[in-house]
Structures are given as C-alpha cells and as structure tokens.
Amino acid sequence: MTDFLLSLQITALGMGLVFGAILLLWLMMVLLTLFTAEKESASLPAPEPAPVPLEDFKAQAAAIAVAIALADQGQSTARPLAEPPTTIVSAWQLGMRTRQMSEKGNSRRH
C-alpha cells in the first residue's frame, strides 16, 4: 500500500508542478502586456467620424470590392505545370540497381 501512496504523491507533485508552471507563464504574460502596452494619450480625445450617408457607404463598399477583385486578378499565380525533366541515372546508380535486380532474381531461384 505504501507504493501506491508514494505513486499518488509523485503524480500529485508532477501535476502540481505542471499547472504551477502554466500559471507562472500566464502571470508573466499578463505582466508583460501591462508593462509593454502602448499608453493611450489622454490629452486629446479622438474625434468622432462624421456620419456617412447610406448611399455613399454603398458606393465606397462597391469601389473597395472592385479594387480588391482587380488586385486579386493581377496577382493570380495559377499556371499550367511544366513536364518534369527526365531523370538522368549515373553509371554508379545504374550499376547498383542492376546488381540489386540480379540479386533479387537469384534469390528467387534458390
């Protein structure tokens, strides 16, 4: 029974270390984001954009969609694939393959 309790203690210690490391990493990420985040300037509030009429919004959306489609059409990289070049077998490769084939052929006869 003592072996079982010892194995449970080792398991609990290992799992505690893993979760402790995860929590430590999470805490470090939170602290890094707090200290390295850019501070918003509180001096001037950001101006609110003027409301755009619905017709102008639709025209702008259509112009953006056309521009994206034209840019995507110009960047298309689809081309037919060329035939791969034939493989050139060196004399050494040809000798090795011939030897392997003859050995396979000889082993079947026995």
C-alpha positions in Angstrom: 0.0 0.0 0.0 2.9 2.3 0.6 4.0 2.0 -3.0 0.5 3.1 -4.1 0.6 6.1 -1.8 4.1 7.0 -3.0 3.0 6.9 -6.6 0.0 9.1 -5.9 2.2 11.6 -4.1 4.7 11.6 -7.1 1.7 12.1 -9.5 0.3 14.9 -7.5 3.7 16.6 -7.3 4.2 16.3 -11.0 0.8 17.6 -11.9 1.2 20.4 -9.4 4.5 21.5 -11.0 3.0 21.4 -14.5 -0.1 23.5 -13.5 2.1 25.8 -11.4 4.4 26.4 -14.4 1.4 27.1 -16.6 0.1 29.7 -14.1 3.5 31.2 -13.8 3.7 31.6 -17.6 0.2 33.1 -17.6 1.2 35.6 -14.9 4.3 36.6 -16.8 2.3 37.2 -20.0 -0.2 39.4 -18.1 2.7 41.4 -16.6 4.5 41.8 -19.9 1.3 43.1 -21.6 0.7 45.5 -18.8 4.3 46.9 -18.9 4.9 46.9 -22.6 1.5 48.0 -23.9 1.4 51.4 -25.5 -0.3 54.0 -23.4 -3.2 55.9 -24.9 -2.7 59.6 -24.9 -5.3 61.1 -22.6 -4.6 64.7 -23.6 -6.8 64.8 -26.7 -9.9 62.7 -27.3 -10.1 61.0 -30.7 -12.5 62.9 -33.0 -15.6 61.0 -33.9 -16.1 60.4 -37.6 -18.9 62.3 -39.3 -21.9 60.1 -40.2 -21.8 58.9 -43.8 -25.0 58.7 -45.8 -26.0 55.2 -46.7 -25.7 55.7 -50.5 -22.1 57.0 -50.1 -21.3 54.0 -47.9 -22.6 51.5 -50.5 -20.6 53.3 -53.3 -17.4 53.1 -51.2 -18.0 49.5 -50.4 -18.5 48.7 -54.1 -15.4 50.6 -55.1 -13.3 48.7 -52.5 -14.7 45.4 -53.7 -13.8 46.2 -57.3 -10.3 47.3 -56.3 -9.8 44.1 -54.3 -11.1 41.9 -57.2 -8.8 43.7 -59.7 -5.8 43.3 -57.4 -6.5 39.6 -56.8 -6.9 39.0 -60.5 -3.5 40.6 -61.2 -1.8 38.5 -58.5 -3.1 35.1 -59.7 -0.2 32.7 -59.8 -2.1 29.7 -61.4 -0.2 28.5 -64.3 0.0 25.1 -66.0 2.7 22.9 -64.7 5.6 22.0 -66.9 6.6 18.4 -67.5 9.3 17.4 -65.1 12.7 16.7 -66.6 13.6 13.1 -67.2 15.9 11.7 -64.5 19.4 11.0 -65.6 20.8 8.0 -63.9 24.5 8.0 -63.2 26.7 5.0 -64.0 27.1 4.2 -60.3 23.3 4.2 -59.8 22.8 2.0 -62.9 25.4 -0.5 -61.6 23.9 -0.6 -58.1 20.4 -1.1 -59.5 21.5 -3.8 -61.9 23.3 -5.6 -59.0 20.2 -5.4 -56.8 17.9 -6.7 -59.5 20.2 -9.6 -60.3 20.4 -10.4 -56.6 16.7 -10.4 -56.3 16.4 -12.6 -59.4 19.0 -15.1 -58.0 17.3 -15.3 -54.6 14.0 -16.4 -56.1 15.6 -19.3 -58.0 17.0 -20.9 -54.8 
